[in-house]
Amino acid sequence: MSEQRLGILGGMGPQATQDFYQRILDRTDASCDQEHLPTLIWSDTSMPDRTAAILGGDAEGCYRRLLDGARLLERGGCTALAIPCNTSHYFADRLQGLSLYTHLTLPTNREV
């Protein structure tokens, strides 16, 4: 079986990406570096504003940008995809065709 690798499609709030990854690290039962989940982070800080794109009629352009980032992570060997941006989940159904797509939801403040 091939190695599992998490792809984080971030940068849609760089701080949200950092917080998400920090939560993974904090909740991983690892006694050394090698026991952590292999992770590849793509922080696309030039991603258009998702809310503006959806409400302004350019949702397709935003979706294509998300898809390009997801495919980049897929080519990097990622086997699961996380998108730490609530608004980007508007596009989740359309991303399901990717082989790395696994629906990961963001925890609410009560779950943290």
VOPAGU-2260 file (C-alpha; in pm, 1 decimal, decimal comma):
REM VOPAGU-2260
SITE   aa  ch    i         X         Y         Z
SITE  MET   A    0       0,0       0,0       0,0
SITE  SER   A    1     128,7     347,5     -84,5
SITE  GLU   A    2     196,1     609,6     178,1
SITE  GLN   A    3     -97,1     827,3     280,2
SITE  ARG   A    4     -29,7    1198,1     234,1
SITE  LEU   A    5    -254,6    1489,3     326,8
SITE  GLY   A    6    -279,5    1779,9      86,2
SITE  ILE   A    7    -385,3    2110,6     238,1
SITE  LEU   A    8    -517,4    2361,3     -13,5
SITE  GLY   A    9    -470,7    2680,0     181,1
SITE  GLY   A   10    -380,8    3045,0     165,9
SITE  MET   A   11    -745,3    3151,8     182,3
SITE  GLY   A   12    -659,3    3311,4     497,1
SITE  PRO   A   13    -297,9    3205,9     546,2
SITE  GLN   A   14    -364,9    3216,1     920,2
SITE  ALA   A   15    -652,2    2967,3     877,4
SITE  THR   A   16    -411,7    2732,8     698,4
SITE  GLN   A   17    -155,2    2764,9     975,3
SITE  ASP   A   18    -418,1    2715,1    1247,2
SITE  PHE   A   19    -553,5    2405,5    1072,1
SITE  TYR   A   20    -210,0    2248,1    1036,8
SITE  GLN   A   21    -124,1    2333,8    1397,0
SITE  ARG   A   22    -440,9    2151,6    1509,1
SITE  ILE   A   23    -331,0    1843,4    1316,7
SITE  LEU   A   24      11,3    1854,7    1480,9
SITE  ASP   A   25    -133,9    1912,4    1827,8
SITE  ARG   A   26    -377,9    1622,3    1796,7
SITE  THR   A   27    -138,7    1368,9    1644,9
SITE  ASP   A   28     -18,5    1104,1    1886,7
SITE  ALA   A   29     343,9    1111,3    1772,9
SITE  SER   A   30     654,8    1061,1    1981,4
SITE  CYS   A   31     893,1    1164,7    1701,2
SITE  ASP   A   32     889,2    1357,2    1372,7
SITE  GLN   A   33     858,9    1040,6    1166,6
SITE  GLU   A   34     525,0     949,0    1328,4
SITE  HIS   A   35     350,0    1260,6    1197,8
SITE  LEU   A   36     122,6    1254,0     894,4
SITE  PRO   A   37     309,6    1336,4     572,7
SITE  THR   A   38     156,3    1663,3     455,3
SITE  LEU   A   39     194,4    1890,7     155,2
SITE  ILE   A   40      60,4    2246,4     192,2
SITE  TRP   A   41     -17,9    2468,0    -106,2
SITE  SER   A   42     -79,2    2819,6      24,3
SITE  ASP   A   43    -229,1    3006,1    -270,9
SITE  THR   A   44    -253,6    3358,3    -129,4
SITE  SER   A   45    -352,7    3505,2    -466,4
SITE  MET   A   46    -676,1    3301,4    -470,3
SITE  PRO   A   47    -966,2    3537,5    -550,4
SITE  ASP   A   48   -1203,8    3618,1    -267,1
SITE  ARG   A   49   -1450,4    3328,7    -264,8
SITE  THR   A   50   -1749,4    3522,2    -134,3
SITE  ALA   A   51   -1702,6    3800,1    -388,9
SITE  ALA   A   52   -1663,8    3545,0    -668,7
SITE  ILE   A   53   -1977,5    3353,9    -571,5
SITE  LEU   A   54   -2192,3    3663,9    -521,7
SITE  GLY   A   55   -2038,7    3853,9    -814,3
SITE  GLY   A   56   -2087,7    3585,4   -1074,5
SITE  ASP   A   57   -1727,3    3464,3   -1113,4
SITE  ALA   A   58   -1767,6    3141,0    -920,0
SITE  GLU   A   59   -1635,8    2942,9   -1218,5
SITE  GLY   A   60   -1301,2    3123,3   -1216,8
SITE  CYS   A   61   -1264,3    3064,1    -846,3
SITE  TYR   A   62   -1355,5    2696,4    -889,0
SITE  ARG   A   63   -1094,5    2653,8   -1163,9
SITE  ARG   A   64    -831,1    2804,2    -935,1
SITE  LEU   A   65    -927,9    2563,0    -653,9
SITE  LEU   A   66    -922,2    2274,2    -899,1
SITE  ASP   A   67    -574,7    2370,9   -1022,3
SITE  GLY   A   68    -448,1    2377,3    -662,2
SITE  ALA   A   69    -609,0    2042,9    -583,8
SITE  ARG   A   70    -454,3    1887,2    -894,1
SITE  LEU   A   71    -114,0    2026,5    -795,6
SITE  LEU   A   72    -147,2    1849,4    -459,3
SITE  GLU   A   73    -265,5    1533,6    -633,7
SITE  ARG   A   74      45,5    1537,5    -856,2
SITE  GLY   A   75     249,3    1581,0    -538,2
SITE  GLY   A   76     127,4    1241,7    -417,9
SITE  CYS   A   77    -149,0    1355,8    -184,5
SITE  THR   A   78    -415,7    1096,8    -110,0
SITE  ALA   A   79    -657,2    1323,7      81,7
SITE  LEU   A   80    -751,3    1688,5      47,0
SITE  ALA   A   81    -832,3    1942,5     317,4
SITE  ILE   A   82    -944,0    2297,6     244,3
SITE  PRO   A   83    -938,8    2510,3     560,7
SITE  CYS   A   84   -1173,7    2773,8     420,4
SITE  ASN   A   85   -1545,1    2757,0     496,2
SITE  THR   A   86   -1651,2    2950,4     185,5
SITE  SER   A   87   -1453,4    2719,9     -45,0
SITE  HIS   A   88   -1675,8    2431,4      59,3
SITE  TYR   A   89   -1934,0    2587,3    -174,1
SITE  PHE   A   90   -1734,8    2403,1    -444,6
SITE  ALA   A   91   -1693,0    2072,9    -255,9
SITE  ASP   A   92   -1941,6    1873,7    -463,6
SITE  ARG   A   93   -1757,4    1963,8    -782,4
SITE  LEU   A   94   -1420,7    1854,2    -640,9
SITE  GLN   A   95   -1542,9    1502,1    -560,7
SITE  GLY   A   96   -1422,6    1366,8    -896,0
SITE  LEU   A   97   -1060,1    1399,6    -792,1
SITE  SER   A   98    -890,8    1081,7    -675,3
SITE  LEU   A   99    -752,5    1256,4    -365,6
SITE  TYR   A  100   -1088,7    1398,9    -265,8
SITE  THR   A  101   -1197,5    1301,1      81,0
SITE  HIS   A  102   -1456,8    1527,0     238,2
SITE  LEU   A  103   -1299,4    1679,7     545,4
SITE  THR   A  104   -1506,8    1927,1     739,4
SITE  LEU   A  105   -1369,7    2203,1     954,5
SITE  PRO   A  106   -1422,5    2174,6    1329,4
SITE  THR   A  107   -1640,2    2434,1    1493,5
SITE  ASN   A  108   -1505,9    2632,5    1786,2
SITE  ARG   A  109   -1701,0    2403,1    2019,1
SITE  GLU   A  110   -1518,8    2096,9    1881,7
SITE  VAL   A  111   -1171,4    2240,2    1927,2
